[in-house]
Amino acid sequence: MLALQVSFPADTAQTMRQKYGLPISETYLVKPGVAASVSFGASGHVCEIVVSHDEHASVKRLQTFTRQQLTDVIDELVPVNERGKGITAGFFNATCLPDNACAGTTSDSEKVSIYMNGGDDRERYATIQWTRDECHPRVKN
């Protein structure tokens, strides 16, 4: 009996897609030093975007964004007129170890919820989550 081992290098996006299908997430460089990691639902629609600093930037990256910098990126990714009617907005404050980095602001609308982590004009990252059913599958009994 002869066993043949087939090599399948995972060294390009094309070879990964050939073997595993379409990605469930991708990361885009939306501005110099700013990355958007996007997760998709089964239909291919966006379910979540995490906006953060590009960890691979060749220049020394900033540790935080100003609120306006982060707001500008969010507005580019999800313009205000595409979010639907505003529902609630508020503050989130919790103690998270080791560096107590869980405070931030929330904004919920009909189509998306936005969380900006940080404060005092020093924002670390933001998450944008869509309210589509496919983005929040229900547990079946």
C-alpha positions as CSV (number, residue, x, y, z in Angstrom):
1,M,0.0,0.0,0.0
2,L,1.4,3.3,-1.0
3,A,0.4,6.5,0.8
4,L,0.7,9.7,-1.1
5,Q,0.9,12.9,1.0
6,V,-0.2,15.9,-0.9
7,S,1.3,19.2,0.1
8,F,-1.0,22.1,0.5
9,P,0.9,25.3,1.4
10,A,-1.2,27.9,3.1
11,D,0.8,30.8,1.8
12,T,-1.7,32.8,-0.3
13,A,-5.3,34.0,0.1
14,Q,-6.1,31.9,-3.0
15,T,-4.8,28.7,-1.6
16,M,-6.6,29.3,1.7
17,R,-9.9,29.9,-0.1
18,Q,-9.4,26.8,-2.3
19,K,-9.0,24.6,0.8
20,Y,-11.3,26.3,3.3
21,G,-13.8,28.4,1.3
22,L,-14.6,32.1,1.8
23,P,-13.1,33.8,4.9
24,I,-15.4,34.5,7.9
25,S,-13.2,37.6,8.7
26,E,-10.7,39.8,7.0
27,T,-8.6,42.8,8.1
28,Y,-8.3,45.9,6.0
29,L,-6.0,48.9,6.3
30,V,-8.5,51.8,6.1
31,K,-6.1,54.6,6.8
32,P,-2.4,54.6,7.5
33,G,-2.0,52.9,10.9
34,V,-5.7,52.1,11.2
35,A,-7.1,48.6,10.7
36,A,-10.7,47.4,10.4
37,S,-11.1,43.7,11.2
38,V,-14.4,42.6,9.6
39,S,-16.4,39.5,10.5
40,F,-19.1,38.2,8.1
41,G,-22.4,36.3,8.4
42,A,-23.3,33.3,6.4
43,S,-24.8,35.5,3.6
44,G,-21.5,37.5,3.3
45,H,-23.0,40.6,5.0
46,V,-20.9,42.3,7.6
47,C,-21.7,41.4,11.2
48,E,-19.0,43.2,13.1
49,I,-16.1,45.6,12.5
50,V,-13.4,46.2,15.1
51,V,-11.5,49.4,14.4
52,S,-8.0,49.5,16.0
53,H,-4.5,50.5,15.3
54,D,-2.6,48.5,12.7
55,E,-0.3,46.2,14.7
56,H,1.9,45.7,11.7
57,A,2.6,49.4,10.9
58,S,6.2,50.0,10.1
59,V,6.2,53.4,11.9
60,K,5.7,53.6,15.6
61,R,1.9,53.4,16.1
62,L,-0.1,55.6,18.3
63,Q,-1.4,54.0,21.4
64,T,-4.8,55.7,21.2
65,F,-7.1,57.7,18.9
66,T,-8.7,61.0,19.6
67,R,-12.4,60.7,19.8
68,Q,-12.7,62.6,16.6
69,Q,-10.2,60.4,14.7
70,L,-12.2,57.3,15.7
71,T,-15.5,58.9,15.0
72,D,-14.3,59.8,11.5
73,V,-13.3,56.2,10.7
74,I,-16.6,54.9,12.1
75,D,-18.5,57.4,10.0
76,E,-16.6,56.4,6.9
77,L,-17.3,52.7,7.5
78,V,-21.0,53.1,8.5
79,P,-22.4,56.6,7.6
80,V,-24.9,57.9,10.1
81,N,-27.7,57.9,7.6
82,E,-27.2,54.1,7.1
83,R,-27.5,53.2,10.8
84,G,-31.2,53.6,11.2
85,K,-33.1,55.5,13.9
86,G,-31.1,56.2,17.1
87,I,-32.3,54.2,20.1
88,T,-30.0,54.7,23.1
89,A,-26.6,56.1,24.0
90,G,-24.7,55.9,27.2
91,F,-21.5,55.1,29.1
92,F,-20.1,51.7,29.9
93,N,-17.9,51.4,33.0
94,A,-16.6,48.1,34.3
95,T,-13.5,46.9,36.1
96,C,-11.4,44.6,33.9
97,L,-8.1,43.2,35.0
98,P,-5.2,43.7,34.6
99,D,-5.3,47.3,33.4
100,N,-8.9,48.3,34.0
101,A,-9.4,49.1,30.3
102,C,-13.1,48.4,29.9
103,A,-14.7,51.9,30.1
104,G,-16.3,53.5,27.0
105,T,-19.4,54.8,25.3
106,T,-22.2,53.0,23.6
107,S,-24.6,54.0,20.9
108,D,-27.4,51.8,19.6
109,S,-29.5,52.4,16.5
110,E,-31.9,50.2,14.5
111,K,-29.2,48.6,12.4
112,V,-26.0,48.8,14.4
113,S,-24.5,49.1,17.9
114,I,-21.3,51.0,18.4
115,Y,-18.9,50.7,21.4
116,M,-15.9,53.0,21.7
117,N,-13.4,51.8,24.3
118,G,-11.5,54.6,26.2
119,G,-12.2,58.0,27.5
120,D,-10.7,61.4,28.1
121,D,-10.2,61.8,24.3
122,R,-7.9,58.7,24.3
123,E,-9.9,55.9,22.5
124,R,-8.3,52.5,22.2
125,Y,-10.7,50.8,19.7
126,A,-14.3,50.6,18.5
127,T,-16.6,47.8,17.7
128,I,-19.5,48.1,15.3
129,Q,-22.0,45.3,15.5
130,W,-25.0,44.8,13.2
131,T,-28.4,43.7,14.5
132,R,-29.1,41.3,11.7
133,D,-30.5,37.9,12.8
134,E,-27.6,36.1,11.1
135,C,-25.2,38.0,13.2
136,H,-26.7,36.8,16.4
137,P,-27.8,33.2,15.9
138,R,-30.2,31.9,18.5
139,V,-29.5,28.8,20.5
140,K,-31.7,25.9,19.4
141,N,-32.9,23.2,21.8
